[in-house]
Structure formats: C-alpha cells, structure tokens
Amino acid sequence: MSDGWTSDLFALLPHPSTSRVLMFAGEDGWSLPSILVTSKIDLTPGLATREMSRSLGFPVLAYRYAHIAEDEHRRRQAGIFAFESGEHVGALSARNRWVNRAGLAGLRLDPPNHRKVVDAYLRELETSIIPEYRPPWERPGWFALAASWITETLGSLGYDVLTPPEQVRWWSLSCVLRVATSHGEVYFKTSARQPLFANEPVLLSYLASQFPRRVPALIASDPSRG
C-alpha cells in the first residue's frame, strides 16, 4: 500500500571482483540502475532489496544508503543505496558498462549530482578504507554472518527456520531482521555500540527476567556483539 510518497531508488552495485560499479547508458547520460517505487525508502532496506532484485532480474541486497534527498512538499524521495550481489550479476547489454574511478571522470552523468557519491563509493572499493564509526550492518558481508547466527542459534533451540531472514528496518542506531519459524515470527535486533547507549542484550535480558509480560521475550543473545 502506498504511503502517498514516491521514491527514485538508485543502486550502487559493485563488480564481483574489481573496483567498478554498474552504469546504464541513457539519452541524457550515464546513470546508476534505478527504479521508481511508491513509498518512502530511507528506513526500509527490505523494500530496496526486493524491488531492485526484481528490476535487475537477479538477487541483490541493500545494506547502506549512501545518499537520501527528500522533498516534503512533493512527497518525493531520491535515494542511492549500496547493494551486494554475490558472484552472480546477470548478463550485460551493450548499453551497460562497469565503470571505475578513472572511467567515471570521463562520463556525463544523469543526474550530475550523483558524481560525488559514486566517486566516494568507488574510492572505498579501491582502498577498502571504511569510516570507523559506520555500523556493522552497513558493511558488505554482515547480513550473511547475521543470517548464519540466526539460523544456527534457532536450530540449537529447536526452532525450524521456514524463511530466510528478512530486512525490516535499519538506521544509524540499530538494525532489525525478521524470520518465520515453526514457533512463529522471530525478530533479530542489533544496536550501535556508543557511549551514550546501554548494552541492549544485557539490559533486555534483565528486564525480561523482572517484567516478563512487559518486554519482548528474549530467545537468545550475544552481548559481545550487541
């Protein structure tokens, strides 16, 4: 159901083995893969993952938004998300190209204001230097590790996992996933490790022991990883 907003969703999709990003040729220049969705996109990685996978024709996973612009009056957003795709990225047509930083400098982009974001992304691919305070869930490879922990932990407790973990919500302070099991839906949450915040797994475990009907039931936790 639409929330009255429309959003232009753009994908930063890396090559599986080189520091390049996928670009599409259009009448007004080269652009990132994009789609239009009838919703806000800033906190909904599951929507970005689902709709971009459908558009490209192969599975991708949104793990970070690199840029979000919002027009409240027009109820419109434009967002650039970083995706990962594993080894399979599908076949390219003559109108598609893998572009590195040097190649980006010679391209006319549509829209032009994407250049700074794309260049910064390619620089990270080249150098592997990631900002220190970027949360784990906004880094490539984290989702696979989290999904493995969820599946193994639930299995050890006698839960049959019925569906792969689904992205529900993320922002700078936390990330929430959901999975269907033989005992109903189970939620996974991880939080940012910042001085102003408590260790949420430890705190929630204590609160659940004191007020079992007033807080979510805690099935399992790993306090060392939040």
C-alpha contacts under 8 A as a table, 3 or more apart, distances in Angstrom:
res1	aa1	res2	aa2	distance
2	S	5	W	6.90
2	S	38	T	5.51
2	S	39	S	5.59
3	D	38	T	7.38
3	D	39	S	5.67
3	D	40	K	7.47
4	G	38	T	7.24
4	G	39	S	6.82
4	G	75	R	6.98
5	W	38	T	5.81
5	W	39	S	4.85
5	W	40	K	5.75
5	W	75	R	4.92
5	W	76	R	5.53
5	W	77	Q	7.56
6	T	36	L	6.98
6	T	37	V	5.68
6	T	38	T	4.29
6	T	39	S	5.08
6	T	40	K	6.42
6	T	75	R	6.70
6	T	76	R	5.03
6	T	77	Q	6.48
7	S	36	L	5.68
7	S	37	V	5.29
7	S	38	T	6.30
7	S	39	S	6.16
7	S	40	K	5.99
7	S	41	I	6.69
7	S	76	R	5.51
7	S	77	Q	4.51
7	S	78	A	5.38
7	S	79	G	7.37
8	D	34	S	6.84
8	D	35	I	5.95
8	D	36	L	4.71
8	D	37	V	6.57
8	D	77	Q	6.32
8	D	78	A	4.58
8	D	79	G	6.28
9	L	34	S	5.39
9	L	35	I	5.36
9	L	36	L	6.13
9	L	37	V	7.25
9	L	41	I	7.72
9	L	48	A	7.37
9	L	78	A	6.06
9	L	79	G	5.19
9	L	80	I	6.16
9	L	81	F	7.36
10	F	32	L	5.86
10	F	33	P	5.67
10	F	34	S	4.34
10	F	35	I	6.79
10	F	78	A	7.75
10	F	79	G	6.07
10	F	80	I	4.63
10	F	81	F	6.16
11	A	32	L	5.85
11	A	33	P	5.36
11	A	34	S	6.25
11	A	52	M	7.71
11	A	80	I	5.86
11	A	81	F	5.24
11	A	82	A	6.05
11	A	83	F	6.51
12	L	21	V	6.45
12	L	22	L	7.15
12	L	32	L	6.67
12	L	33	P	7.69
12	L	80	I	6.90
12	L	81	F	5.94
12	L	82	A	4.64
12	L	83	F	5.91
12	L	118	V	7.48
12	L	121	Y	7.91
13	L	21	V	5.49
13	L	22	L	5.70
13	L	82	A	6.42
13	L	83	F	5.31
13	L	84	E	6.39
13	L	85	S	7.54
14	P	18	T	7.81
14	P	19	S	6.97
14	P	20	R	5.74
14	P	21	V	4.49
14	P	22	L	6.45
14	P	83	F	7.50
14	P	84	E	6.92
14	P	85	S	7.96
15	H	18	T	5.57
15	H	19	S	6.59
15	H	20	R	5.44
15	H	21	V	5.87
15	H	22	L	7.09
15	H	89	V	7.91
15	H	98	W	7.09
16	P	85	S	7.68
16	P	86	G	6.62
16	P	87	E	5.47
16	P	88	H	7.69
16	P	89	V	7.78
19	S	100	N	6.17
19	S	122	L	6.48
19	S	125	L	5.28
19	S	126	E	5.57
20	R	98	W	5.58
20	R	99	V	4.92
20	R	100	N	4.38
20	R	101	R	7.55
20	R	122	L	6.69
20	R	125	L	7.78
21	V	98	W	5.33
21	V	99	V	5.26
21	V	100	N	6.55
21	V	122	L	7.28
22	L	32	L	6.64
22	L	33	P	7.33
22	L	96	N	7.10
22	L	97	R	5.88
22	L	98	W	4.70
22	L	99	V	6.34
23	M	30	W	6.19
23	M	31	S	5.44
23	M	32	L	4.85
23	M	33	P	6.45
23	M	96	N	5.77
23	M	97	R	5.35
23	M	98	W	6.22
23	M	99	V	6.75
24	F	30	W	5.48
24	F	31	S	5.25
24	F	32	L	6.04
24	F	33	P	6.29
24	F	95	R	5.95
24	F	96	N	4.57
24	F	97	R	6.48
25	A	29	G	6.07
25	A	30	W	4.54
25	A	31	S	6.48
25	A	95	R	5.13
25	A	96	N	6.09
25	A	97	R	7.95
26	G	29	G	5.19
26	G	30	W	5.78
26	G	31	S	7.15
26	G	95	R	7.92
28	D	108	R	7.94
28	D	109	L	7.63
28	D	110	D	6.02
29	G	107	L	7.50
29	G	108	R	5.09
29	G	109	L	4.99
29	G	110	D	5.14
30	W	107	L	6.78
30	W	108	R	6.06
30	W	109	L	4.74
30	W	110	D	5.65
31	S	34	S	7.99
31	S	109	L	5.79
31	S	110	D	5.20
31	S	111	P	7.06
34	S	52	M	7.77
35	I	51	E	7.90
35	I	52	M	7.16
35	I	55	S	7.30
37	V	51	E	7.91
40	K	43	L	7.92
40	K	44	T	7.80
40	K	76	R	7.66
40	K	77	Q	6.56
41	I	44	T	5.31
41	I	45	P	7.35
41	I	47	L	7.20
41	I	48	A	7.00
41	I	77	Q	7.43
41	I	79	G	7.27
42	D	45	P	7.76
42	D	65	Y	7.48
42	D	68	I	6.89
42	D	79	G	7.24
43	L	169	R	5.57
43	L	170	W	5.52
43	L	171	W	6.17
44	T	47	L	5.57
44	T	48	A	6.76
44	T	167	Q	7.69
44	T	168	V	6.44
44	T	169	R	5.21
44	T	170	W	6.83
45	P	48	A	5.03
45	P	49	T	6.01
45	P	62	A	5.76
45	P	63	Y	6.96
45	P	64	R	7.97
45	P	167	Q	6.02
45	P	168	V	6.87
45	P	169	R	6.32
45	P	170	W	6.95
46	G	49	T	5.06
46	G	50	R	6.01
46	G	62	A	7.53
46	G	166	E	6.65
46	G	167	Q	4.63
46	G	168	V	5.85
46	G	169	R	7.42
47	L	50	R	5.20
47	L	51	E	5.98
48	A	51	E	5.47
48	A	52	M	5.87
48	A	61	L	7.95
48	A	62	A	6.19
48	A	81	F	7.94
49	T	52	M	5.58
49	T	53	S	6.00
49	T	60	V	6.15
49	T	61	L	4.96
49	T	62	A	5.12
50	R	53	S	5.35
50	R	54	R	6.29
51	E	54	R	5.11
51	E	55	S	6.19
52	M	55	S	4.97
52	M	56	L	6.05
52	M	60	V	7.12
53	S	56	L	5.33
53	S	57	G	5.86
53	S	58	F	5.46
53	S	59	P	4.77
53	S	60	V	5.33
53	S	61	L	7.78
54	R	57	G	5.29
54	R	58	F	7.00
54	R	59	P	7.67
56	L	59	P	7.89
57	G	90	G	7.39
58	F	88	H	7.46
58	F	89	V	6.48
58	F	90	G	6.41
59	P	85	S	6.27
59	P	89	V	8.00
60	V	83	F	6.17
60	V	84	E	5.60
60	V	85	S	4.40
60	V	86	G	7.76
61	L	83	F	5.15
61	L	84	E	5.24
61	L	85	S	6.30
62	A	65	Y	7.90
62	A	81	F	6.35
62	A	82	A	5.87
62	A	83	F	4.36
62	A	84	E	6.67
63	Y	81	F	7.37
63	Y	82	A	6.04
63	Y	83	F	5.90
63	Y	84	E	7.47
63	Y	137	W	6.69
63	Y	138	E	5.16
63	Y	139	R	6.67
63	Y	140	P	6.84
63	Y	143	F	7.93
64	R	81	F	5.63
64	R	82	A	5.23
64	R	83	F	7.36
64	R	137	W	7.91
64	R	138	E	4.90
64	R	139	R	7.37
65	Y	68	I	7.09
65	Y	79	G	6.88
65	Y	80	I	5.71
65	Y	81	F	4.06
65	Y	82	A	5.94
66	A	79	G	7.59
66	A	80	I	5.48
66	A	81	F	5.57
66	A	82	A	6.58
66	A	117	V	6.97
67	H	79	G	5.53
67	H	80	I	5.13
67	H	81	F	7.20
67	H	117	V	7.29
68	I	77	Q	7.03
68	I	78	A	5.79
68	I	79	G	4.36
68	I	80	I	6.55
69	A	77	Q	5.62
69	A	78	A	5.22
69	A	79	G	6.36
70	E	75	R	7.59
70	E	76	R	5.97
70	E	77	Q	4.42
70	E	78	A	6.53
71	D	74	R	5.52
71	D	75	R	5.70
71	D	76	R	5.23
71	D	77	Q	6.22
72	E	75	R	4.76
72	E	76	R	6.65
73	H	76	R	7.92
84	E	140	P	6.61
85	S	88	H	6.48
85	S	89	V	6.41
86	G	89	V	7.57
92	L	95	R	7.82
92	L	96	N	5.84
92	L	97	R	7.52
93	S	96	N	5.45
94	A	97	R	7.72
99	V	102	A	7.98
99	V	103	G	5.59
99	V	104	L	6.12
100	N	103	G	5.23
100	N	104	L	6.06
100	N	122	L	6.74
101	R	104	L	5.02
101	R	105	A	6.58
101	R	119	D	6.22
101	R	122	L	6.07
101	R	123	R	7.26
102	A	105	A	5.54
102	A	106	G	7.39
103	G	106	G	5.60
103	G	107	L	6.82
104	L	107	L	5.32
104	L	115	R	7.92
104	L	119	D	7.49
108	R	112	P	7.29
109	L	112	P	4.85
109	L	113	N	8.00
109	L	114	H	7.27
109	L	115	R	6.96
110	D	113	N	7.94
110	D	114	H	7.58
111	P	114	H	6.01
112	P	115	R	6.03
113	N	116	K	6.78
114	H	117	V	5.42
114	H	118	V	6.14
115	R	118	V	5.24
115	R	119	D	5.95
116	K	119	D	5.18
116	K	120	A	6.16
117	V	120	A	5.22
117	V	121	Y	6.24
118	V	121	Y	5.07
118	V	122	L	6.18
119	D	122	L	5.13
119	D	123	R	6.11
120	A	123	R	5.04
120	A	124	E	6.41
121	Y	124	E	5.21
121	Y	125	L	6.47
122	L	125	L	4.96
122	L	126	E	6.20
123	R	126	E	5.09
123	R	127	T	6.10
123	R	128	S	7.99
124	E	127	T	5.27
124	E	128	S	5.16
124	E	129	I	5.55
124	E	130	I	6.46
125	L	128	S	5.42
125	L	129	I	7.91
130	I	134	R	7.39
131	P	134	R	5.64
134	R	138	E	6.63
134	R	139	R	7.71
135	P	138	E	5.59
135	P	139	R	7.27
135	P	172	S	6.92
135	P	173	L	7.94
135	P	192	A	6.44
136	P	139	R	5.50
136	P	142	W	6.38
137	W	140	P	7.81
137	W	142	W	5.57
137	W	143	F	6.69
137	W	175	C	6.94
138	E	142	W	7.60
139	R	142	W	6.01
140	P	143	F	7.52
141	G	144	A	5.67
141	G	145	L	6.77
142	W	145	L	5.23
142	W	146	A	6.23
143	F	146	A	5.05
143	F	147	A	5.99
144	A	147	A	5.10
144	A	148	S	6.14
145	L	148	S	5.16
145	L	149	W	6.31
146	A	149	W	5.12
146	A	150	I	6.19
147	A	150	I	5.10
147	A	151	T	6.18
147	A	164	P	7.61
147	A	165	P	6.15
148	S	151	T	5.24
148	S	152	E	6.07
149	W	152	E	5.28
149	W	153	T	5.85
150	I	153	T	5.29
150	I	154	L	6.02
150	I	188	F	7.66
151	T	154	L	5.37
151	T	155	G	5.98
151	T	161	V	6.67
152	E	155	G	5.11
152	E	156	S	6.22
153	T	156	S	5.25
153	T	157	L	6.56
153	T	220	A	7.44
154	L	157	L	5.12
154	L	158	G	6.41
154	L	159	Y	5.05
154	L	160	D	7.19
154	L	161	V	7.37
155	G	158	G	5.17
155	G	159	Y	5.17
155	G	160	D	6.19
155	G	161	V	7.45
156	S	159	Y	7.44
159	Y	181	T	6.18
159	Y	182	S	5.87
159	Y	183	H	6.49
160	D	181	T	5.41
160	D	182	S	5.13
160	D	183	H	7.78
161	V	164	P	7.44
161	V	179	V	7.21
161	V	180	A	6.26
161	V	181	T	4.47
161	V	182	S	6.60
162	L	179	V	7.55
162	L	180	A	5.40
162	L	181	T	5.05
162	L	182	S	6.83
163	T	179	V	6.06
163	T	180	A	5.50
163	T	181	T	7.26
164	P	179	V	6.26
164	P	180	A	7.80
165	P	177	L	6.15
165	P	178	R	5.46
165	P	179	V	4.61
165	P	180	A	7.80
166	E	177	L	5.41
166	E	178	R	5.11
166	E	179	V	6.17
167	Q	176	V	6.55
167	Q	177	L	4.68
167	Q	178	R	6.55
168	V	175	C	7.88
168	V	176	V	5.53
168	V	177	L	5.23
168	V	178	R	6.51
169	R	175	C	5.85
169	R	176	V	5.26
169	R	177	L	7.14
170	W	173	L	7.77
170	W	174	S	5.79
170	W	175	C	4.22
170	W	176	V	6.22
171	W	174	S	5.73
171	W	175	C	6.49
172	S	192	A	7.30
173	L	191	S	5.72
173	L	192	A	4.90
174	S	189	K	7.01
174	S	190	T	5.57
174	S	191	S	4.16
174	S	192	A	5.78
175	C	189	K	5.69
175	C	190	T	5.49
175	C	191	S	6.55
176	V	187	Y	6.92
176	V	188	F	5.61
176	V	189	K	4.54
176	V	190	T	6.77
177	L	187	Y	5.76
177	L	188	F	5.02
177	L	189	K	6.47
178	R	185	E	6.88
178	R	186	V	5.80
178	R	187	Y	4.53
178	R	188	F	6.15
179	V	185	E	5.75
179	V	186	V	5.40
179	V	187	Y	6.48
180	A	184	G	5.89
180	A	185	E	4.49
180	A	186	V	6.32
181	T	184	G	5.10
181	T	185	E	5.84
181	T	186	V	6.97
190	T	226	G	5.59
191	S	200	E	7.17
191	S	226	G	6.05
192	A	197	F	7.99
192	A	226	G	7.61
193	R	197	F	6.98
193	R	199	N	7.51
193	R	226	G	7.29
194	Q	197	F	5.53
195	P	198	A	7.72
197	F	200	E	7.93
198	A	203	L	7.08
199	N	202	V	5.62
199	N	203	L	6.20
199	N	223	P	7.07
199	N	226	G	6.61
200	E	203	L	4.98
200	E	204	L	5.80
200	E	223	P	7.87
200	E	226	G	6.82
201	P	204	L	5.21
201	P	205	S	6.01
201	P	221	S	6.06
201	P	222	D	7.13
201	P	223	P	5.51
201	P	226	G	6.28
202	V	205	S	5.21
202	V	206	Y	6.40
202	V	223	P	6.24
203	L	206	Y	5.25
203	L	207	L	6.21
204	L	207	L	4.99
204	L	208	A	5.91
204	L	215	V	7.69
204	L	218	L	7.39
205	S	208	A	5.20
205	S	209	S	6.36
205	S	218	L	6.48
206	Y	209	S	5.22
206	Y	210	Q	6.43
207	L	210	Q	5.09
207	L	211	F	5.67
207	L	212	P	7.35
207	L	215	V	7.01
208	A	211	F	5.19
208	A	212	P	4.60
208	A	213	R	7.74
208	A	214	R	7.66
208	A	215	V	5.92
208	A	216	P	7.09
208	A	217	A	6.48
208	A	218	L	6.93
209	S	212	P	5.82
211	F	214	R	5.42
211	F	215	V	6.64
212	P	215	V	6.12
212	P	216	P	7.65
212	P	217	A	6.92
213	R	216	P	7.68
218	L	221	S	7.53
221	S	226	G	7.94
222	D	225	R	5.72
222	D	226	G	6.20
223	P	226	G	4.79
